[in-house]
């Protein structure tokens, strides 16, 4: 292939690392162009090492199922500029990661650490939580009803419901939930002017941006160090106890890995679920025929949830690196090359999803890949789906109508992004 067939035009490449493009929707135009013209090609945005951009559903799956060939931990797992990566390696003595959670691990460590908590998130375990989750959902719907017919569904409902669920599982006191929400928003929304820590929208590749990120992580560590110390002294039945006393190959896990474990559960355990739930209601506000169709038969709700997951795809990208020369979709990938898996593009792949640009609660089959695939398949996917199903089982019977009462606003973030505001007007019974 010629270089022009492998390289992505500069303007398209820049959108891939532009947080604002994920907020205003330009990223989907870039993804559509890439799928049609450069489905597996190299981007070289200014300030970044070159990386392959993987936009087709089939290619994302092929890479995801070959975890020995495409590692998560050898290079940064989320896109970061050349300067930022060098700074992290300098700070950590060579590692490209400020944290070391399941996301940054490869075999043999990854399956061992995943096994520490996996049973907690499997269907037999989460079914035991259904009654308590339903109580939380019912209370959330009631609070929505008490707003008087108008609210911001994100800030008043969607953010708090899954947060309360995962904090109960983890063992974080309810009084500390606002702190966990703030830290999560600062972590995932570091480049957003509304969500990021002061100074707002700090550059994530420079010293200033790196200092901000260090501060956020340090605050998480400080909080969970106290939790960990308590659970080692006084074990309880919560997930924090499992992490605090976790052992791998007969030895306690390190403080870095314990703190990173707490962080991934505390953040990913609610942020992506709240974003997807809000996306589902946004779609119903714009498609009243689909709301009516769902209200006729609540057993259709799982279809709504799967489509909302596809449509939202809160985790937009993850990075991988080739451990050996490889071939994907007929394209040679040299050893050591960096790859960006664009899940939000794969979930709009016209070759997989009929009428891919439309929200359809009745879509079947729905081969969405927002939870990833292979060894790194999202640990909390069953819990997330159950939380959203229960919320809409409680909400839809009471919801007579809903419409937008203002413009929805998305967060400015390249890694994890979603709705930060959804003003709605509604009628409830």
C-alpha positions as CSV (number, residue, x, y, z in Angstrom):
1,X,0.0,0.0,0.0
2,X,1.1,3.6,-0.6
3,X,1.7,6.0,2.2
4,X,-1.4,7.9,1.1
5,X,-3.5,4.8,1.6
6,X,-2.1,4.2,5.1
7,X,-1.9,7.7,6.5
8,X,-4.9,9.6,7.8
9,X,-5.3,13.2,6.7
10,X,-4.2,15.6,9.3
11,X,-7.6,17.3,9.9
12,X,-9.2,13.9,10.5
13,X,-6.3,12.8,12.7
14,X,-6.6,15.9,14.9
15,X,-10.3,15.2,15.7
16,X,-9.3,11.8,17.2
17,X,-7.4,13.6,20.0
18,X,-9.6,16.7,20.3
19,X,-11.9,16.5,23.4
20,X,-14.3,19.0,21.9
21,X,-14.9,16.8,18.9
22,X,-16.4,14.2,21.2
23,X,-18.7,16.7,22.7
24,X,-20.0,18.3,19.5
25,X,-20.3,15.1,17.5
26,X,-17.6,15.8,15.0
27,X,-15.9,12.6,16.0
28,X,-18.7,10.5,14.4
29,X,-18.2,12.3,11.1
30,X,-14.5,11.4,11.3
31,X,-15.3,7.8,12.2
32,X,-17.7,7.5,9.3
33,X,-15.1,8.9,6.9
34,X,-12.5,6.5,8.3
35,X,-14.7,3.4,8.0
36,X,-15.4,4.3,4.4
37,X,-11.9,5.4,3.3
38,X,-9.2,4.4,5.8
39,X,-10.7,1.8,8.1
40,X,-7.2,0.7,9.4
41,X,-4.7,3.5,9.0
42,X,-2.1,5.6,10.8
43,X,-2.8,8.9,12.5
44,X,-0.1,11.3,13.4
45,X,-1.6,14.2,15.3
46,X,0.7,16.9,16.4
47,X,2.5,16.1,19.7
48,X,1.6,12.4,19.6
49,X,3.4,9.3,18.5
50,X,1.9,7.7,15.4
51,X,-0.9,5.1,16.1
52,X,-3.1,2.9,14.0
53,X,-6.8,3.8,14.1
54,X,-9.1,0.8,14.2
55,X,-12.6,1.8,13.2
56,X,-14.3,-1.4,11.9
57,X,-16.3,-3.7,14.2
58,X,-14.6,-6.8,12.8
59,X,-11.1,-5.5,13.2
60,X,-11.7,-4.3,16.8
61,X,-13.0,-7.8,17.7
62,X,-10.0,-9.5,16.0
63,X,-7.5,-7.4,18.0
64,X,-9.5,-7.8,21.2
65,X,-9.5,-11.5,21.1
66,X,-5.7,-11.8,20.7
67,X,-4.5,-10.5,24.0
68,X,-1.1,-12.1,23.8
69,X,-0.5,-10.4,20.4
70,X,-1.9,-7.0,21.4
71,X,-1.0,-5.9,24.9
72,X,-2.7,-3.3,27.1
73,X,0.1,-2.6,29.5
74,X,3.3,-2.0,27.4
75,X,2.3,1.5,26.3
76,X,-0.3,3.9,27.7
77,X,-3.7,2.3,27.7
78,X,-5.4,5.6,27.0
79,X,-4.3,8.1,24.4
80,X,-1.6,10.5,25.7
81,X,0.8,12.8,24.0
82,X,4.5,12.1,23.6
83,X,5.4,14.7,26.3
84,X,2.8,13.2,28.7
85,X,4.0,9.7,28.3
86,X,7.6,10.7,28.8
87,X,6.7,12.6,32.0
88,X,4.8,9.6,33.4
89,X,7.7,7.2,32.6
90,X,10.1,9.7,34.3
91,X,7.9,9.8,37.4
92,X,7.3,6.1,37.7
93,X,10.8,4.8,36.8
94,X,9.8,3.5,33.4
95,X,6.2,2.5,33.6
96,X,3.7,4.3,31.2
97,X,1.0,4.1,33.9
98,X,0.2,6.3,36.9
99,X,-2.2,3.6,38.1
100,X,-2.1,-0.2,37.5
101,X,-5.6,-1.6,37.4
102,X,-7.1,-4.5,35.3
103,X,-7.2,-2.1,32.4
104,X,-3.4,-1.7,32.3
105,X,-2.6,-5.4,32.9
106,X,-1.8,-8.3,30.6
107,X,-1.4,-12.0,31.3
108,X,-0.3,-13.6,33.6
109,X,-1.3,-10.8,36.0
110,X,-4.6,-9.8,34.4
111,X,-6.5,-13.1,34.9
112,X,-5.2,-13.4,38.5
113,X,-6.2,-9.9,39.5
114,X,-9.5,-10.2,37.7
115,X,-10.3,-13.4,39.6
116,X,-10.1,-11.5,42.9
117,X,-13.5,-9.9,42.4
118,X,-15.0,-11.6,39.3
119,X,-17.5,-13.7,41.4
120,X,-19.0,-10.4,42.8
121,X,-20.0,-9.3,39.3
122,X,-21.4,-12.6,37.9
123,X,-25.1,-13.1,37.4
124,X,-25.6,-15.4,40.4
125,X,-24.1,-12.8,42.8
126,X,-25.8,-9.7,41.3
127,X,-29.2,-11.4,41.3
128,X,-29.0,-11.3,45.1
129,X,-28.8,-7.5,44.9
130,X,-31.8,-7.0,42.7
131,X,-34.2,-6.2,45.6
132,X,-31.9,-3.6,47.1
133,X,-31.1,-2.1,43.7
134,X,-34.9,-1.8,43.0
135,X,-35.4,0.1,46.2
136,X,-32.7,2.6,45.1
137,X,-34.2,2.8,41.6
138,X,-37.7,3.4,43.0
139,X,-36.4,6.2,45.3
140,X,-34.6,7.8,42.3
141,X,-37.8,7.8,40.3
142,X,-39.7,9.3,43.2
143,X,-37.2,12.1,43.5
144,X,-37.6,12.8,39.8
145,X,-41.4,12.9,40.2
146,X,-41.0,15.3,43.1
147,X,-39.1,17.8,40.9
148,X,-42.5,18.9,39.5
149,X,-42.2,17.9,35.9
150,X,-38.9,19.4,34.9
151,X,-35.3,18.5,35.8
152,X,-31.8,17.8,34.6
153,X,-32.0,14.1,34.3
154,X,-28.2,13.7,34.4
155,X,-27.4,15.8,37.5
156,X,-30.6,15.0,39.5
157,X,-31.1,11.3,38.7
158,X,-28.7,9.5,36.4
159,X,-25.5,10.4,38.2
160,X,-26.7,9.4,41.7
161,X,-28.5,6.1,41.1
162,X,-25.6,3.9,39.9
163,X,-23.2,5.8,42.2
164,X,-25.3,4.7,45.2
165,X,-25.4,1.1,44.0
166,X,-21.7,0.7,43.4
167,X,-20.7,2.5,46.6
168,X,-22.9,0.2,48.6
169,X,-21.2,-2.8,47.0
170,X,-17.8,-1.4,47.5
171,X,-18.5,-0.3,51.1
172,X,-18.2,3.5,50.8
173,X,-20.4,5.4,53.3
174,X,-23.3,7.3,51.7
175,X,-22.0,10.5,53.1
176,X,-18.8,10.1,51.0
177,X,-20.7,9.6,47.7
178,X,-20.4,13.3,46.6
179,X,-16.7,13.1,47.0
180,X,-16.5,10.0,44.9
181,X,-18.7,11.7,42.2
182,X,-16.5,14.8,42.2
183,X,-13.3,12.8,41.9
184,X,-14.7,10.6,39.1
185,X,-15.8,13.6,37.1
186,X,-12.4,15.3,37.6
187,X,-10.7,12.1,36.4
188,X,-12.8,11.3,33.3
189,X,-13.6,15.0,32.6
190,X,-10.1,16.4,33.1
191,X,-10.3,18.2,29.7
192,X,-13.9,19.5,30.2
193,X,-14.2,23.1,31.3
194,X,-17.2,22.3,33.6
195,X,-16.0,19.0,35.1
196,X,-12.2,19.3,35.2
197,X,-10.3,20.3,38.3
198,X,-9.1,23.9,38.5
199,X,-7.5,25.2,36.4
200,X,-10.3,24.2,34.1
201,X,-9.4,22.4,30.9
202,X,-5.8,22.1,32.0
203,X,-3.7,20.6,29.1
204,X,-3.3,16.9,29.8
205,X,0.0,16.6,28.0
206,X,2.0,19.4,29.8
207,X,3.4,19.7,33.3
208,X,0.4,21.6,34.5
209,X,-2.1,19.0,33.2
210,X,0.1,16.1,34.6
211,X,0.2,17.8,38.0
212,X,-3.6,18.1,38.0
213,X,-4.0,14.4,37.2
214,X,-1.5,13.5,39.9
215,X,-3.5,15.5,42.4
216,X,-6.7,13.7,41.5
217,X,-5.1,10.3,41.8
218,X,-3.5,11.2,45.1
219,X,-6.9,12.2,46.5
220,X,-8.3,8.8,45.5
221,X,-5.3,7.1,47.1
222,X,-5.6,9.1,50.3
223,X,-9.3,8.2,50.6
224,X,-8.9,4.5,49.8
225,X,-5.8,4.1,51.9
226,X,-8.0,4.8,55.0
227,X,-10.7,2.4,53.7
228,X,-8.1,-0.3,53.1
229,X,-6.5,0.1,56.5
230,X,-9.9,-0.2,58.2
231,X,-10.9,-3.4,56.2
232,X,-7.6,-5.1,57.0
233,X,-8.1,-4.4,60.7
234,X,-11.9,-5.1,60.7
235,X,-13.0,-7.2,57.7
236,X,-16.6,-6.9,56.6
237,X,-18.7,-8.4,53.8
238,X,-18.1,-5.7,51.2
239,X,-15.9,-5.6,48.1
240,X,-13.4,-3.2,49.7
241,X,-12.6,-6.0,52.2
242,X,-11.8,-8.4,49.3
243,X,-9.5,-5.9,47.7
244,X,-7.8,-4.8,50.9
245,X,-7.0,-8.4,51.8
246,X,-6.4,-9.7,48.3
247,X,-3.5,-12.0,47.6
248,X,-1.9,-13.1,44.3
249,X,0.3,-16.2,44.3
250,X,0.2,-16.3,48.2
251,X,1.4,-12.7,48.6
252,X,-0.6,-9.5,49.4
253,X,-1.2,-7.3,46.4
254,X,0.8,-4.0,46.5
255,X,-0.6,-0.7,47.6
256,X,-0.4,0.6,44.0
257,X,-2.5,-2.3,42.7
258,X,-5.0,-2.2,45.6
259,X,-5.5,1.6,45.2
260,X,-5.8,1.2,41.5
261,X,-8.4,-1.6,42.0
262,X,-10.5,0.6,44.2
263,X,-10.3,3.4,41.7
264,X,-11.5,1.4,38.7
265,X,-14.4,0.0,40.7
266,X,-15.4,3.3,42.1
267,X,-15.2,5.2,38.8
268,X,-16.1,2.8,36.0
269,X,-18.6,1.2,38.3
270,X,-21.0,4.2,38.0
271,X,-19.9,6.8,35.4
272,X,-20.5,4.7,32.3
273,X,-23.8,3.4,33.6
274,X,-25.2,6.9,34.4
275,X,-24.2,8.1,31.0
276,X,-25.9,5.2,29.2
277,X,-29.1,5.5,31.3
278,X,-29.3,9.2,30.4
279,X,-28.7,8.5,26.8
280,X,-31.6,6.0,26.8
281,X,-34.0,8.7,28.2
282,X,-32.6,11.3,25.7
283,X,-33.5,8.8,22.9
284,X,-37.0,8.3,24.3
285,X,-37.6,12.1,24.5
286,X,-36.8,12.3,20.8
287,X,-38.7,9.2,19.8
288,X,-42.1,9.2,21.6
289,X,-43.2,6.3,19.4
290,X,-40.5,4.1,20.9
291,X,-41.5,5.2,24.4
292,X,-45.1,4.1,23.7
293,X,-43.9,0.8,22.3
294,X,-41.8,0.1,25.4
295,X,-44.6,1.0,27.7
296,X,-46.9,-1.5,26.0
297,X,-44.5,-4.4,27.1
298,X,-41.8,-3.8,29.7
299,X,-40.1,-7.1,28.7
300,X,-38.8,-5.0,25.8
301,X,-36.6,-2.9,28.1
302,X,-33.4,-5.0,27.7
303,X,-33.5,-4.1,24.0
304,X,-33.7,-0.4,24.9
305,X,-30.7,-0.9,27.2
306,X,-28.6,-2.7,24.6
307,X,-29.3,0.0,22.1
308,X,-28.5,2.8,24.6
309,X,-25.2,1.0,25.3
310,X,-24.4,0.9,21.6
311,X,-25.5,4.5,21.1
312,X,-23.7,6.0,24.1
313,X,-20.5,3.8,24.0
314,X,-19.2,5.8,27.0
315,X,-15.6,4.3,26.8
316,X,-14.7,5.7,23.4
317,X,-11.2,4.3,22.9
318,X,-8.6,2.0,24.4
319,X,-5.0,1.6,23.2
320,X,-3.1,-1.6,22.4
321,X,0.4,-2.3,21.2
322,X,1.6,-5.1,19.0
323,X,4.0,-7.6,20.7
324,X,5.0,-9.1,17.3
325,X,4.4,-8.5,13.6
326,X,0.8,-9.0,13.0
327,X,-1.9,-8.8,10.3
328,X,-5.4,-7.3,10.8
329,X,-8.0,-7.0,8.1
330,X,-5.3,-7.6,5.5
331,X,-3.0,-4.9,6.8
332,X,0.4,-5.6,8.2
333,X,1.0,-4.2,11.7
334,X,4.7,-4.1,12.7
335,X,5.9,-5.2,16.2
336,X,5.8,-2.4,18.7
337,X,3.2,-0.3,16.9
338,X,0.4,1.4,18.9
339,X,-3.3,1.0,18.0
340,X,-6.4,2.9,19.0
341,X,-9.5,0.7,19.2
342,X,-12.5,3.0,18.4
343,X,-15.4,1.3,20.0
344,X,-17.8,4.1,19.2
345,X,-17.0,3.7,15.6
346,X,-17.4,-0.1,15.7
347,X,-20.8,0.5,17.2
348,X,-21.9,2.6,14.2
349,X,-20.4,0.2,11.6
350,X,-22.8,0.1,8.7
351,X,-21.6,-3.4,7.8
352,X,-22.8,-4.7,11.1
353,X,-25.8,-2.5,12.1
354,X,-28.6,-1.9,9.8
355,X,-29.6,1.8,9.8
356,X,-26.6,2.3,12.1
357,X,-27.2,6.0,12.5
358,X,-30.7,5.6,14.0
359,X,-31.6,4.7,17.6
360,X,-33.8,1.7,17.6
361,X,-34.9,0.1,20.8
362,X,-36.2,-2.9,18.9
363,X,-32.8,-3.6,17.2
364,X,-32.0,-7.3,17.0
365,X,-29.5,-8.7,16.8
366,X,-27.5,-6.0,18.6
367,X,-23.8,-6.9,18.5
368,X,-22.7,-3.8,20.4
369,X,-19.1,-3.9,21.6
370,X,-19.1,-1.1,24.1
371,X,-18.1,-3.5,26.9
372,X,-15.1,-4.6,25.0
373,X,-14.3,-8.2,24.0
374,X,-11.9,-11.0,24.9
375,X,-10.0,-11.1,28.2
376,X,-10.7,-7.4,28.9
377,X,-14.5,-7.8,28.6
378,X,-16.0,-5.4,31.1
379,X,-16.2,-7.0,34.5
380,X,-19.3,-5.1,35.5
381,X,-21.4,-5.5,32.4
382,X,-24.0,-7.7,34.0
383,X,-24.4,-5.3,36.9
384,X,-24.7,-2.3,34.6
385,X,-27.3,-3.9,32.5
386,X,-29.3,-5.0,35.5
387,X,-29.2,-1.5,37.1
388,X,-30.4,0.1,33.9
389,X,-33.1,-2.5,33.4
390,X,-34.4,-2.0,36.9
391,X,-34.4,1.8,36.6
392,X,-36.5,1.8,33.5
393,X,-38.8,-0.9,34.9
394,X,-39.6,1.5,37.7
395,X,-39.6,4.7,35.5
396,X,-41.6,3.7,32.4
397,X,-44.9,2.7,34.1
398,X,-45.0,6.1,35.7
399,X,-43.7,8.2,32.8
400,X,-46.6,9.5,30.7
401,X,-44.5,11.7,28.4
402,X,-41.0,13.2,28.2
403,X,-39.4,15.9,26.0
404,X,-36.3,17.9,25.9
405,X,-36.4,21.2,27.8
406,X,-33.1,22.4,26.6
407,X,-30.0,21.3,24.6
408,X,-28.3,18.2,25.9
409,X,-24.6,18.7,26.6
410,X,-21.8,16.2,26.3
411,X,-18.5,16.2,28.1
412,X,-15.3,17.1,26.4
413,X,-13.2,14.0,26.8
414,X,-11.4,11.6,24.4
415,X,-11.4,8.5,26.7
416,X,-14.7,8.4,28.6
417,X,-17.4,10.8,27.6
418,X,-21.1,11.1,27.8
419,X,-24.0,13.4,28.8
420,X,-23.2,16.0,31.4
421,X,-26.6,17.7,31.1
422,X,-30.1,16.6,29.9
423,X,-32.8,19.1,30.6
424,X,-36.2,17.4,30.3
425,X,-39.9,18.2,30.8
426,X,-42.1,15.3,31.7
427,X,-45.4,14.1,33.0
428,X,-45.7,11.3,35.5
429,X,-48.4,9.4,37.2
